[in-house]
C-alpha cells in the first residue's frame, strides 16, 4: 500500500511541476485532482460510535474530452481512494468471519478500519472557459477495486497493560468492488467534492447495510 501511495505522490509532484510551466490563462484540463475528505458513515451497528472526522484521501488522473466547442466535456481516468472508519468497535474475527465488536475495558489511542481502492472515475463536466478562476461542475460515477483492507490499533490489549501497536490485513466480509456517484463544484482550483456509495461495502456481517457519504475539498493541480 505504501508503494501505491508513493506512486501517486510522484505523479502529483511531477504534475505540479508541469503545471507551473503552463499558461494559467488557458482553459484548464482538470487532469490531476487531489481530494481530502471526511467519511460520514451510516447504518452501522447500533452500539457503535465513530469519530466526527474520518479523514480520507483520493488522487485521480483523468483525460478530458471536450464536446465540440461547448463548455461541456467528458472525462475518464484512473485513481486511488482511501476510506477510513475510526470507531470504538474493532473489526475482528468471529465464527462467521469478520464483524465489528465493541472494545470494552481498554484504553486506546487509535482504532481504525482502512479500505483502499483503485478507481476508474467517469464524469461529465461543465466549465467556464479561458479564465484563471474557472467555475466548474463535475458529476459522474466511480468504480473501485479493493486493493487493500486493514485495521490499525494502538492501545492496551489487556486492561492496564502496556500500549501495543498492531495491524491486521487479509480481512473477510468486505466486498471487492465499490461503485458510487461523485461530484465537484466550485470556483478556481479548490472545489467542494462528494461521494456516495451505490453498492454494499460489507457482505454478510453486522454492517452489511453500512453506507458512506464523503465530503471534502478537491485541489485541481492542472
C-alpha positions as CSV (number, residue, x, y, z in Angstrom):
1,X,0.0,0.0,0.0
2,X,2.9,2.4,0.7
3,X,4.1,1.8,-2.8
4,X,0.7,2.7,-4.2
5,X,0.6,6.0,-2.2
6,X,4.3,6.7,-3.2
7,X,3.4,6.1,-6.9
8,X,0.5,8.6,-6.9
9,X,2.6,11.1,-4.9
10,X,5.3,11.0,-7.5
11,X,2.7,11.7,-10.2
12,X,1.3,14.6,-8.2
13,X,4.7,16.2,-7.8
14,X,5.5,15.7,-11.5
15,X,2.2,17.2,-12.5
16,X,2.6,20.2,-10.1
17,X,6.0,20.9,-11.8
18,X,4.4,20.7,-15.2
19,X,1.5,23.0,-14.2
20,X,4.0,25.7,-13.0
21,X,5.3,25.9,-16.6
22,X,1.8,26.3,-18.2
23,X,-0.1,29.4,-19.0
24,X,-2.7,29.7,-16.3
25,X,-5.0,31.7,-18.5
26,X,-5.6,28.8,-20.8
27,X,-8.7,26.6,-20.3
28,X,-7.8,24.1,-17.5
29,X,-7.9,20.4,-18.4
30,X,-8.7,19.3,-14.9
31,X,-6.4,16.2,-15.3
32,X,-4.8,15.7,-11.9
33,X,-7.1,16.1,-8.9
34,X,-6.2,15.5,-5.3
35,X,-9.0,15.4,-2.7
36,X,-9.1,15.4,1.1
37,X,-12.3,14.5,2.7
38,X,-14.1,13.0,5.8
39,X,-16.3,9.9,5.6
40,X,-19.7,10.1,7.3
41,X,-20.8,6.5,7.9
42,X,-24.4,5.3,8.3
43,X,-26.3,2.1,9.2
44,X,-23.5,0.8,11.4
45,X,-24.2,-1.4,14.4
46,X,-26.4,0.4,17.0
47,X,-23.8,0.4,19.8
48,X,-21.1,1.7,17.6
49,X,-19.8,5.2,17.8
50,X,-17.5,6.8,15.2
51,X,-15.3,9.9,15.3
52,X,-16.6,13.1,13.8
53,X,-13.7,13.3,11.3
54,X,-12.9,10.1,9.4
55,X,-10.2,11.5,7.1
56,X,-9.5,10.1,3.7
57,X,-7.7,10.9,0.5
58,X,-8.3,10.5,-3.2
59,X,-5.9,11.1,-6.1
60,X,-7.2,10.9,-9.7
61,X,-5.7,11.4,-13.1
62,X,-8.3,11.9,-15.9
63,X,-8.2,12.6,-19.6
64,X,-10.5,15.4,-20.7
65,X,-12.5,15.0,-24.0
66,X,-14.2,18.3,-25.0
67,X,-17.7,18.1,-26.5
68,X,-17.4,20.1,-29.7
69,X,-16.7,23.7,-28.9
70,X,-19.1,23.8,-25.9
71,X,-18.3,24.3,-22.2
72,X,-19.1,20.6,-21.6
73,X,-16.7,17.7,-21.7
74,X,-16.4,14.0,-20.9
75,X,-13.6,12.6,-18.8
76,X,-12.3,9.2,-17.7
77,X,-9.2,8.0,-15.9
78,X,-7.6,6.2,-13.1
79,X,-7.4,6.9,-9.4
80,X,-6.8,5.8,-5.8
81,X,-9.1,6.4,-2.8
82,X,-8.6,5.6,0.9
83,X,-11.7,5.5,3.0
84,X,-11.3,5.2,6.8
85,X,-13.5,4.4,9.7
86,X,-12.4,5.5,13.2
87,X,-14.6,3.9,15.9
88,X,-14.9,2.2,19.3
89,X,-15.5,-1.2,17.6
90,X,-12.8,-3.4,16.4
91,X,-13.2,-5.3,13.1
92,X,-12.3,-8.8,14.3
93,X,-12.7,-12.4,13.5
94,X,-15.9,-14.2,14.7
95,X,-17.4,-17.6,13.9
96,X,-19.0,-16.1,10.8
97,X,-15.9,-14.2,9.5
98,X,-15.2,-10.6,10.4
99,X,-17.6,-8.4,12.4
100,X,-17.5,-5.2,14.4
101,X,-17.2,-5.9,18.1
102,X,-17.1,-3.3,20.9
103,X,-13.8,-2.5,22.6
104,X,-14.5,-3.0,26.3
105,X,-12.4,-2.0,29.3
106,X,-9.3,-1.0,27.2
107,X,-7.6,2.4,26.8
108,X,-6.6,3.1,23.2
109,X,-5.4,6.0,21.1
110,X,-6.3,4.7,17.7
111,X,-8.7,2.1,16.2
112,X,-9.5,2.3,12.5
113,X,-10.5,0.3,9.5
114,X,-8.9,1.4,6.3
115,X,-10.4,0.5,2.9
116,X,-8.3,1.3,-0.2
117,X,-9.5,1.2,-3.8
118,X,-8.1,1.5,-7.3
119,X,-10.7,3.5,-9.1
120,X,-12.0,4.2,-12.6
121,X,-13.8,7.6,-12.5
122,X,-16.0,8.6,-15.3
123,X,-17.7,12.1,-15.4
124,X,-19.5,14.7,-17.3
125,X,-18.1,18.3,-16.8
126,X,-19.2,21.9,-17.2
127,X,-16.6,24.6,-17.0
128,X,-16.3,28.3,-17.9
129,X,-13.6,28.9,-20.5
130,X,-10.3,30.9,-20.7
131,X,-10.3,32.2,-17.2
132,X,-7.8,31.6,-14.4
133,X,-10.7,31.3,-11.9
134,X,-12.8,28.7,-13.6
135,X,-16.3,27.8,-12.4
136,X,-16.9,24.1,-12.7
137,X,-19.4,21.3,-12.1
138,X,-18.3,17.7,-12.4
139,X,-20.6,14.7,-11.8
140,X,-20.1,11.1,-12.6
141,X,-19.6,7.5,-11.4
142,X,-16.6,5.9,-9.8
143,X,-16.0,2.1,-9.8
144,X,-13.4,0.9,-7.3
145,X,-11.5,-2.4,-6.9
146,X,-10.5,-3.1,-3.3
147,X,-6.7,-3.5,-3.3
148,X,-6.1,-3.3,0.5
149,X,-8.2,-3.6,3.6
150,X,-6.6,-3.5,7.1
151,X,-7.2,-2.5,10.7
152,X,-4.8,-0.5,12.8
153,X,-4.9,-0.4,16.6
154,X,-2.8,1.5,19.1
155,X,-3.7,0.8,22.8
156,X,-4.0,-1.8,25.5
157,X,-4.5,-5.5,24.7
158,X,-5.3,-6.3,28.3
159,X,-6.7,-3.9,30.9
160,X,-3.8,-2.0,32.5
161,X,-1.3,-3.5,30.1
162,X,1.3,-1.7,28.0
163,X,0.4,0.2,24.8
164,X,0.6,-2.1,21.8
165,X,0.5,-1.3,18.1
166,X,-0.7,-3.8,15.6
167,X,-2.1,-4.0,12.1
168,X,-4.3,-6.8,10.6
169,X,-4.8,-7.4,6.9
170,X,-6.5,-10.1,4.8
171,X,-9.9,-9.1,6.2
172,X,-13.0,-11.0,5.3
173,X,-16.6,-10.0,4.6
174,X,-15.7,-6.9,2.6
175,X,-16.9,-6.5,-1.0
176,X,-14.2,-6.5,-3.6
177,X,-15.9,-3.8,-5.7
178,X,-17.4,-0.4,-4.7
179,X,-19.5,1.7,-7.1
180,X,-20.7,5.2,-6.2
181,X,-21.6,8.6,-7.6
182,X,-19.2,11.5,-7.1
183,X,-19.2,15.2,-7.9
184,X,-17.3,18.5,-7.6
185,X,-18.5,22.1,-7.7
186,X,-16.5,25.3,-7.1
187,X,-14.6,28.3,-8.4
188,X,-10.9,28.2,-9.0
189,X,-8.7,25.3,-8.2
190,X,-10.2,24.5,-4.8
191,X,-13.6,22.8,-5.0
192,X,-16.2,21.1,-2.9
193,X,-16.3,17.3,-3.6
194,X,-18.7,14.5,-2.6
195,X,-19.0,10.7,-3.0
196,X,-21.9,8.4,-2.1
197,X,-21.7,4.6,-2.4
198,X,-24.3,2.7,-4.5
199,X,-23.2,-0.8,-3.8
200,X,-22.6,-2.6,-0.5
201,X,-19.3,-2.1,1.3
202,X,-19.6,-5.1,3.6
203,X,-21.0,-8.6,3.0
204,X,-22.9,-10.9,5.4
205,X,-21.8,-9.3,8.7
206,X,-23.3,-6.8,11.2
207,X,-22.5,-3.8,9.0
208,X,-24.0,-5.2,5.7
209,X,-26.2,-2.1,5.2
210,X,-23.4,0.4,6.0
211,X,-23.1,3.4,3.7
212,X,-20.6,6.1,3.3
213,X,-21.0,9.8,2.4
214,X,-17.7,11.5,1.7
215,X,-17.4,15.3,1.7
216,X,-14.3,17.4,1.4
217,X,-12.2,19.6,-0.8
218,X,-10.6,18.8,-4.1
219,X,-7.5,20.5,-5.4
220,X,-7.1,20.8,-9.2
221,X,-3.4,20.9,-10.0
222,X,-3.7,21.2,-13.7
